[in-house]
Amino acid sequence: MHAPGDFGPYTLLEPIGLSGAQGGRWMARAKTSAGPPNTLVLLQIRMSSGGVAVRAPGPAVPGLLDEGHVEDHVYRAFPLPLGWTFGQAVHDRREAGSELSPEAAIVLMAGAARAVHSLHEAGLLHLELSPDLIFILEDGQVQLADPGRALPRGATDKFGGRPGYAAPELVRREPLDARTDVYGLGLVLWELLTLEPVFPRVSLPKLIRAQERPHVPPPSKVRPGLPPALDIACLRALDPTPTGRFSTADVLADALSDLLGPGGGTSEVGGLVRALEQRPSGNASLAPYPEVLAAFEERRSHGFAERSPSAPVRPSPSSESPEEDAPRRSRGGLFRWGVATAAALLVGASVGLWLLRQPADRLHVDRFGPGAPPPALEPTVPNSPEPRNPTMVLKNVLQRGRSLARESERPETRRAAEQLANAALIELTAGSARPEVAHRLLAELQTLLDAPKAAAP
């Protein structure tokens, strides 16, 4: 742990976020020897180096300004973002007794996911994502505080992640990939929607156990009325197993952006920025530093710049994609399928020969008991059977939901149908469809379809 004061070529001013076993982050002022005097930077301090130097993986990830050693600590300096952290936005909404609109949360998290994806494209993992380390700039754009751990894919983190914001495989010190950061993004999304962290602050042993075997409820359990698609997107990102999550951060960003459409949520983010600007001292953590506040005021004078979300960029196939093993699996699958089919035909023929030799009355007694009448056949309802394959179920919900959203005369029905269609689209976009989610959405859609019949005299 450190305290404000001199730290090598820098003066530590205030901590940023929570510190952990692996170190912490500070707002620091550079001395003359470290560059332009009085320059404010974000200083990342660790007990050991770990990770690699990151120069400029993307505009939403700050590049490295300086690095070095002070006694047994390693430091890296990055440009200090001029804005507010997601954590400050959550605190502001909580203090005001209001909630962050789902539209604003979607836009902010889509921006954060794309920033993380740019880091992944450089071959690096963040592994420390939390609301305190993602910034909303004064123009509504999103920027990471720094590249985080910046470990290569496939590495393990001996520290076990940041308390309260670590994926299960990170806690277990297992090999990591991009889906570990997808889990971190899911934790941040859940907190933006509910204004509460997924894992409450308890003793460290209890927290580690909770992170290793998470049971995360949908955010709508804490905040009723959220769209079903947001529940599904959030829980898909927070699946305990990496294979159950979105395959990349960019796929998560696309799924969220598809819920709003072009330009959706921009005004809500603008309103959030204006609300943050009305804080007693603007960016409270910068209040004692007039040179930074002056820069804030100069850039604010131009007002909030309206922006439309960038066009979705679909992820390119990566080594993590299961499709690479498809040819090998398909050959083995055909062989097993052939063996199973032959065995089934042999068993079926044997049972058929046995049945032909039995008296009809004997069969009736054995199956239903002495004297019991044979069961009546259930009436067949036209078009009643629904597809049982979860992917087909979701496509069915998507098609029928959009049709109902266009054709219904009731606004609340149109809105609910559109939400169900979006939820089905999220699940389809994520990859492997989960049967329980698919059939729950189908049941909810059927309830909507049956509502006018129940209301009719």
C-alpha positions as CSV (number, residue, x, y, z in Angstrom):
1,M,0.0,0.0,0.0
2,H,1.1,3.5,-0.7
3,A,0.3,7.0,0.6
4,P,0.2,10.4,-1.1
5,G,3.8,11.8,-1.4
6,D,6.9,11.3,-3.5
7,F,7.3,8.1,-5.5
8,G,10.4,8.2,-7.6
9,P,9.9,10.7,-10.4
10,Y,6.3,11.3,-9.5
11,T,4.2,12.7,-6.7
12,L,1.3,10.5,-5.7
13,L,-1.9,12.6,-5.3
14,E,-5.0,10.4,-5.0
15,P,-5.8,6.7,-5.5
16,I,-8.0,5.7,-8.4
17,G,-10.2,2.7,-7.6
18,L,-9.4,0.0,-5.1
19,S,-5.9,-1.4,-4.6
20,G,-5.3,-5.1,-4.5
21,A,-2.5,-7.5,-3.8
22,Q,-1.0,-6.9,-7.2
23,G,-0.8,-3.1,-6.7
24,G,-2.9,-0.1,-7.4
25,R,-3.5,3.1,-9.5
26,W,-2.8,6.7,-8.6
27,M,-3.4,10.1,-10.0
28,A,0.2,11.4,-9.9
29,R,2.0,14.6,-10.9
30,A,5.2,14.2,-12.9
31,K,8.3,15.9,-11.7
32,T,10.6,17.7,-14.1
33,S,12.8,14.6,-14.7
34,A,9.8,12.5,-15.7
35,G,8.6,14.8,-18.5
36,P,6.8,18.1,-18.7
37,P,6.6,19.4,-15.1
38,N,3.3,19.2,-13.3
39,T,1.8,16.9,-15.9
40,L,-0.9,14.7,-14.4
41,V,-0.8,11.0,-15.2
42,L,-2.4,7.8,-14.2
43,L,0.3,5.7,-12.5
44,Q,-0.1,1.9,-12.4
45,I,2.0,0.5,-9.5
46,R,2.7,-3.2,-9.1
47,M,4.8,-5.5,-7.0
48,S,6.2,-7.3,-10.1
49,S,6.3,-6.5,-13.8
50,G,4.0,-9.1,-15.4
51,G,2.3,-8.2,-18.7
52,V,4.0,-6.3,-21.5
53,A,4.4,-2.7,-22.6
54,V,1.4,-1.4,-24.5
55,R,2.0,1.5,-26.8
56,A,-1.2,2.2,-28.8
57,P,-3.5,-0.7,-29.3
58,G,-6.4,1.6,-30.1
59,P,-7.9,5.1,-29.4
60,A,-9.9,3.8,-26.5
61,V,-6.8,2.3,-24.7
62,P,-4.2,4.7,-23.5
63,G,-0.7,4.3,-24.7
64,L,2.3,4.0,-22.4
65,L,4.1,7.3,-21.4
66,D,6.8,6.0,-19.0
67,E,7.8,3.0,-17.0
68,G,10.4,2.2,-14.4
69,H,11.2,0.8,-11.0
70,V,11.1,2.4,-7.5
71,E,12.6,0.0,-5.0
72,D,10.7,-3.3,-5.3
73,H,7.8,-1.8,-7.3
74,V,7.3,-1.4,-11.0
75,Y,5.3,1.6,-12.3
76,R,3.8,2.5,-15.7
77,A,2.5,5.9,-16.5
78,F,-0.5,6.5,-18.8
79,P,-2.3,9.7,-19.9
80,L,-5.0,10.6,-17.3
81,P,-8.5,10.4,-19.0
82,L,-10.5,13.6,-18.6
83,G,-13.8,12.3,-17.6
84,W,-15.7,10.3,-15.0
85,T,-15.4,6.6,-14.2
86,F,-18.4,4.2,-14.5
87,G,-18.1,3.9,-10.8
88,Q,-18.6,7.7,-10.3
89,A,-21.7,7.5,-12.6
90,V,-23.1,4.6,-10.5
91,H,-22.4,6.5,-7.3
92,D,-24.0,9.7,-8.7
93,R,-27.2,7.8,-9.8
94,R,-27.4,6.1,-6.4
95,E,-27.0,9.4,-4.5
96,A,-29.6,11.0,-6.7
97,G,-32.1,8.2,-6.0
98,S,-32.5,7.5,-9.7
99,E,-31.4,4.8,-12.1
100,L,-29.2,4.7,-15.1
101,S,-31.3,4.3,-18.2
102,P,-31.0,0.9,-20.0
103,E,-30.2,2.8,-23.2
104,A,-27.3,4.6,-21.6
105,A,-26.0,1.4,-20.0
106,I,-26.1,-0.3,-23.4
107,V,-24.2,2.4,-25.2
108,L,-21.6,2.7,-22.5
109,M,-21.0,-1.1,-22.3
110,A,-20.9,-1.5,-26.1
111,G,-18.2,1.2,-26.1
112,A,-16.3,-0.5,-23.3
113,A,-16.5,-3.9,-25.0
114,R,-15.1,-2.5,-28.3
115,A,-12.2,-0.9,-26.3
116,V,-11.5,-4.3,-24.7
117,H,-11.7,-6.0,-28.1
118,S,-9.0,-3.6,-29.5
119,L,-6.8,-4.8,-26.6
120,H,-7.5,-8.4,-27.5
121,E,-6.6,-7.8,-31.1
122,A,-3.2,-6.7,-29.9
123,G,-3.0,-10.2,-28.3
124,L,-3.4,-9.0,-24.7
125,L,-5.9,-9.5,-21.9
126,H,-7.0,-6.8,-19.4
127,L,-8.2,-9.1,-16.5
128,E,-8.9,-6.2,-14.2
129,L,-12.1,-4.7,-15.6
130,S,-14.3,-2.8,-13.1
131,P,-16.4,0.3,-13.0
132,D,-13.5,2.3,-11.5
133,L,-11.2,1.6,-14.5
134,I,-13.5,2.6,-17.4
135,F,-14.0,6.3,-18.1
136,I,-16.8,8.3,-19.8
137,L,-15.2,11.2,-21.5
138,E,-17.0,14.6,-21.7
139,D,-18.0,13.9,-25.3
140,G,-19.7,10.6,-24.3
141,Q,-17.0,8.3,-25.6
142,V,-15.6,5.5,-23.5
143,Q,-12.0,4.9,-22.7
144,L,-10.2,2.3,-20.5
145,A,-8.0,3.8,-17.7
146,D,-5.1,1.6,-18.8
147,P,-4.5,-1.8,-20.4
148,G,-4.9,-3.6,-17.1
149,R,-2.7,-6.6,-16.6
150,A,-1.8,-6.8,-20.3
151,L,-1.1,-10.5,-20.2
152,P,-0.9,-12.6,-23.3
153,R,-3.7,-15.1,-24.2
154,G,-3.3,-18.4,-22.6
155,A,-1.4,-17.0,-19.6
156,T,-2.4,-17.5,-16.0
157,D,-2.5,-14.8,-13.3
158,K,-0.9,-15.8,-10.0
159,F,-2.8,-13.1,-8.2
160,G,-6.2,-14.6,-8.9
161,G,-7.8,-11.5,-10.2
162,R,-9.2,-8.4,-8.6
163,P,-11.5,-9.1,-5.6
164,G,-15.1,-8.7,-6.6
165,Y,-14.4,-8.6,-10.4
166,A,-12.7,-11.9,-11.3
167,A,-14.0,-14.7,-13.5
168,P,-14.0,-18.2,-12.0
169,E,-11.1,-19.4,-14.2
170,L,-9.1,-16.4,-13.0
171,V,-9.7,-17.3,-9.4
172,R,-8.7,-20.9,-10.1
173,R,-5.5,-19.8,-11.8
174,E,-6.5,-21.5,-15.1
175,P,-5.4,-20.5,-18.6
176,L,-7.2,-17.4,-19.7
177,D,-8.5,-16.0,-23.0
178,A,-10.7,-13.2,-24.3
179,R,-13.8,-14.7,-22.7
180,T,-12.3,-14.0,-19.3
181,D,-12.6,-10.3,-20.0
182,V,-16.1,-10.9,-21.4
183,Y,-17.0,-12.0,-17.9
184,G,-15.5,-8.8,-16.5
185,L,-17.6,-6.8,-18.9
186,G,-20.7,-8.7,-17.7
187,L,-20.0,-7.8,-14.1
188,V,-19.7,-4.1,-15.1
189,L,-23.0,-4.3,-17.1
190,W,-24.8,-5.9,-14.2
191,E,-23.6,-3.1,-11.9
192,L,-24.6,-0.3,-14.3
193,L,-28.1,-1.7,-14.5
194,T,-28.6,-2.4,-10.8
195,L,-26.3,0.2,-9.2
196,E,-25.0,-2.6,-7.0
197,P,-22.0,-4.9,-7.4
198,V,-22.7,-8.6,-8.3
199,F,-20.6,-9.7,-5.3
200,P,-21.2,-7.7,-2.1
201,R,-18.3,-6.9,0.1
202,V,-17.7,-9.7,2.5
203,S,-14.7,-11.4,4.0
204,L,-12.1,-12.3,1.4
205,P,-12.4,-16.1,1.8
206,K,-16.2,-15.8,1.3
207,L,-15.7,-13.5,-1.7
208,I,-13.2,-15.9,-3.3
209,R,-15.6,-18.8,-2.9
210,A,-18.5,-16.8,-4.4
211,Q,-16.4,-15.8,-7.4
212,E,-15.2,-19.4,-8.0
213,R,-18.8,-20.8,-8.0
214,P,-21.0,-17.8,-8.9
215,H,-24.8,-17.9,-8.9
216,V,-25.7,-14.6,-10.5
217,P,-29.4,-13.6,-10.7
218,P,-30.7,-11.7,-13.7
219,P,-30.5,-8.0,-13.2
220,S,-34.2,-7.7,-13.5
221,K,-34.5,-9.5,-10.1
222,V,-32.9,-6.4,-8.6
223,R,-34.4,-3.9,-11.0
224,P,-37.8,-5.1,-12.3
225,G,-38.9,-4.0,-15.7
226,L,-35.6,-4.4,-17.5
227,P,-35.9,-5.8,-21.1
228,P,-35.6,-9.6,-21.2
229,A,-32.8,-9.2,-23.9
230,L,-30.7,-7.3,-21.3
231,D,-31.1,-10.1,-18.8
232,I,-30.1,-12.7,-21.4
233,A,-27.1,-10.6,-22.7
234,C,-25.9,-10.0,-19.1
235,L,-26.2,-13.7,-18.0
236,R,-24.7,-14.9,-21.2
237,A,-21.6,-12.8,-20.5
238,L,-21.6,-14.0,-16.9
239,D,-21.9,-17.7,-17.7
240,P,-19.6,-19.6,-15.2
241,T,-18.0,-21.6,-18.0
242,P,-16.1,-19.7,-20.8
243,T,-17.7,-21.9,-23.5
244,G,-21.1,-20.5,-22.4
245,R,-20.2,-16.8,-22.9
246,F,-19.9,-14.6,-25.9
247,S,-16.9,-15.7,-27.9
248,T,-15.4,-12.2,-28.1
249,A,-15.9,-8.8,-26.6
250,D,-16.8,-7.5,-30.1
251,V,-19.7,-10.1,-30.3
252,L,-21.0,-8.7,-27.0
253,A,-20.7,-5.2,-28.3
254,D,-22.7,-6.1,-31.5
255,A,-25.4,-7.9,-29.5
256,L,-25.9,-4.8,-27.3
257,S,-25.8,-2.4,-30.2
258,D,-28.4,-4.4,-32.0
259,L,-30.9,-3.7,-29.2
260,L,-30.9,0.0,-29.9
261,G,-30.3,0.5,-33.6
262,P,-28.2,3.4,-35.2
263,G,-28.0,6.4,-32.9
264,G,-30.0,4.8,-30.1
265,G,-29.1,5.8,-26.6
266,T,-27.0,8.8,-27.6
267,S,-29.3,11.3,-25.9
268,E,-29.4,9.3,-22.8
269,V,-25.6,9.3,-22.6
270,G,-25.6,13.0,-23.2
271,G,-28.0,13.5,-20.3
272,L,-25.7,11.4,-18.1
273,V,-22.7,13.5,-19.0
274,R,-24.6,16.7,-18.2
275,A,-25.7,15.3,-14.9
276,L,-22.1,14.4,-14.0
277,E,-21.0,17.9,-15.0
278,Q,-23.4,19.2,-12.3
279,R,-21.6,17.4,-9.6
280,P,-20.5,19.9,-6.8
281,S,-17.0,20.1,-8.3
282,G,-17.4,18.6,-11.7
283,N,-14.9,15.8,-11.6
284,A,-14.5,15.8,-7.9
285,S,-11.2,14.0,-7.9
286,L,-9.7,16.8,-10.0
287,A,-11.0,19.7,-8.0
288,P,-7.7,20.5,-6.3
289,Y,-5.9,20.7,-9.7
290,P,-7.0,23.9,-11.5
291,E,-4.9,23.2,-14.7
292,V,-6.9,20.0,-15.4
293,L,-10.2,21.7,-14.6
294,A,-9.3,24.5,-17.0
295,A,-8.8,21.8,-19.7
296,F,-12.2,20.4,-18.8
297,E,-13.9,23.8,-19.1
298,E,-12.2,24.5,-22.5
299,R,-13.5,21.2,-23.9
300,R,-16.9,21.5,-22.3
301,S,-17.4,24.9,-23.9
302,H,-18.0,23.1,-27.2
303,G,-20.9,21.1,-25.7
304,F,-21.6,17.4,-25.9
305,A,-20.8,16.1,-29.3
306,E,-23.6,14.0,-30.7
307,R,-22.3,10.7,-32.1
308,S,-23.8,7.6,-33.7
309,P,-22.4,4.2,-32.7
310,S,-19.9,2.9,-35.2
311,A,-21.0,0.2,-37.6
312,P,-20.8,-3.3,-36.0
313,V,-17.6,-5.1,-36.8
314,R,-18.1,-8.8,-36.8
315,P,-15.2,-10.8,-35.2
316,S,-12.9,-12.6,-37.5
317,P,-12.4,-16.3,-36.8
318,S,-9.9,-16.9,-34.1
319,S,-8.1,-19.9,-32.6
320,E,-10.7,-20.0,-29.9
321,S,-13.5,-20.8,-32.3
322,P,-14.9,-24.3,-32.0
323,E,-15.4,-24.5,-35.7
324,E,-11.7,-25.4,-36.2
325,D,-12.3,-28.9,-34.9
326,A,-15.5,-29.4,-36.9
327,P,-14.0,-31.7,-39.7
328,R,-12.5,-34.1,-37.1
329,R,-15.6,-34.1,-35.0
330,S,-17.9,-34.7,-38.0
331,R,-16.0,-37.8,-39.1
332,G,-16.1,-39.3,-35.6
333,G,-19.7,-38.3,-35.3
334,L,-20.7,-40.1,-38.5
335,F,-19.0,-43.3,-37.4
336,R,-20.7,-43.2,-34.0
337,W,-24.0,-42.4,-35.6
338,G,-23.8,-45.4,-37.9
339,V,-23.0,-47.8,-35.0
340,A,-25.9,-46.4,-33.0
341,T,-28.3,-46.6,-35.9
342,A,-27.4,-50.3,-36.6
343,A,-27.8,-51.2,-32.9
344,A,-31.2,-49.4,-32.7
345,L,-32.5,-51.3,-35.8
346,L,-31.4,-54.6,-34.3
347,V,-33.1,-54.0,-31.0
348,G,-36.3,-52.7,-32.8
349,A,-36.5,-55.9,-34.9
350,S,-36.1,-58.1,-31.8
351,V,-38.8,-56.3,-29.9
352,G,-41.1,-56.4,-33.0
353,L,-40.8,-60.2,-33.3
354,W,-41.5,-60.6,-29.6
355,L,-44.7,-58.4,-29.9
356,L,-46.0,-60.3,-32.8
357,R,-45.9,-63.5,-30.7
358,Q,-47.9,-62.0,-27.8
359,P,-51.8,-62.1,-27.6
360,A,-53.4,-58.7,-27.9
361,D,-55.1,-59.0,-24.5
362,R,-51.8,-59.9,-22.8
363,L,-50.2,-56.7,-24.1
364,H,-53.1,-54.6,-22.8
365,V,-53.0,-56.1,-19.3
366,D,-49.2,-55.8,-19.0
367,R,-49.1,-52.2,-19.9
368,F,-52.1,-50.7,-18.1
369,G,-53.0,-53.2,-15.4
370,P,-55.9,-55.8,-15.2
371,G,-59.2,-54.4,-16.5
372,A,-57.8,-50.9,-17.3
373,P,-59.1,-49.4,-20.5
374,P,-56.5,-48.3,-23.0
375,P,-55.8,-44.5,-22.7
376,A,-57.6,-42.2,-24.9
377,L,-55.5,-40.5,-27.6
378,E,-54.8,-36.8,-27.0
379,P,-56.5,-34.6,-29.6
380,T,-54.2,-33.2,-32.2
381,V,-54.2,-29.4,-32.4
382,P,-53.1,-28.0,-35.8
383,N,-49.7,-26.4,-35.6
384,S,-49.4,-27.1,-31.9
385,P,-46.0,-28.9,-32.0
386,E,-43.2,-26.4,-31.6
387,P,-39.7,-27.1,-32.8
388,R,-37.6,-28.7,-29.9
389,N,-34.2,-27.7,-31.2
390,P,-33.3,-24.6,-29.2
391,T,-31.9,-22.8,-32.3
392,M,-35.1,-23.4,-34.2
393,V,-37.1,-22.3,-31.2
394,L,-35.2,-19.0,-31.0
395,K,-35.7,-18.4,-34.7
396,N,-39.4,-19.1,-34.3
397,V,-39.6,-16.6,-31.4
398,L,-37.6,-14.0,-33.4
399,Q,-39.9,-14.3,-36.5
400,R,-43.2,-14.5,-34.7
401,G,-42.2,-11.8,-32.2
402,R,-41.3,-9.3,-34.9
403,S,-44.5,-10.1,-36.7
404,L,-46.5,-9.5,-33.6
405,A,-44.6,-6.3,-32.9
406,R,-45.6,-5.0,-36.4
407,E,-49.2,-6.2,-36.4
408,S,-50.6,-5.8,-32.9
409,E,-52.9,-2.9,-32.2
410,R,-51.8,-2.7,-28.5
411,P,-48.7,-0.6,-27.8
412,E,-47.8,-2.7,-24.7
413,T,-48.0,-5.9,-26.8
414,R,-45.9,-4.5,-29.6
415,R,-43.2,-3.4,-27.0
416,A,-43.2,-6.8,-25.2
417,A,-43.0,-8.7,-28.5
418,E,-40.1,-6.6,-29.7
419,Q,-38.3,-7.2,-26.5
420,L,-38.8,-11.0,-26.8
421,A,-37.6,-10.9,-30.4
422,N,-34.5,-8.9,-29.3
423,A,-33.9,-11.4,-26.5
424,A,-34.0,-14.3,-29.0
425,L,-31.6,-12.4,-31.3
426,I,-29.1,-11.9,-28.4
427,E,-29.2,-15.7,-27.7
428,L,-28.8,-16.6,-31.4
429,T,-25.9,-14.1,-31.7
430,A,-24.0,-15.5,-28.8
431,G,-23.5,-18.9,-30.4
432,S,-24.8,-22.1,-28.8
433,A,-28.4,-21.7,-27.8
434,R,-29.5,-22.7,-24.3
435,P,-32.6,-24.9,-24.3
436,E,-34.0,-23.4,-21.1
437,V,-33.7,-19.8,-22.4
438,A,-35.2,-20.7,-25.8
439,H,-38.3,-22.4,-24.3
440,R,-38.8,-19.7,-21.7
441,L,-38.9,-17.1,-24.4
442,L,-41.3,-19.3,-26.4
443,A,-43.6,-19.6,-23.4
444,E,-43.6,-15.8,-22.9
445,L,-44.4,-15.2,-26.5
446,Q,-47.2,-17.7,-26.4
447,T,-48.6,-15.9,-23.4
448,L,-48.6,-12.7,-25.5
449,L,-50.3,-14.4,-28.4
450,D,-53.0,-15.9,-26.1
451,A,-53.7,-12.6,-24.3
452,P,-56.2,-11.2,-26.9
453,K,-58.1,-14.5,-26.9
454,A,-58.4,-14.4,-23.1
455,A,-59.7,-10.8,-23.2
456,A,-62.3,-11.5,-25.8
457,P,-65.9,-11.9,-24.5
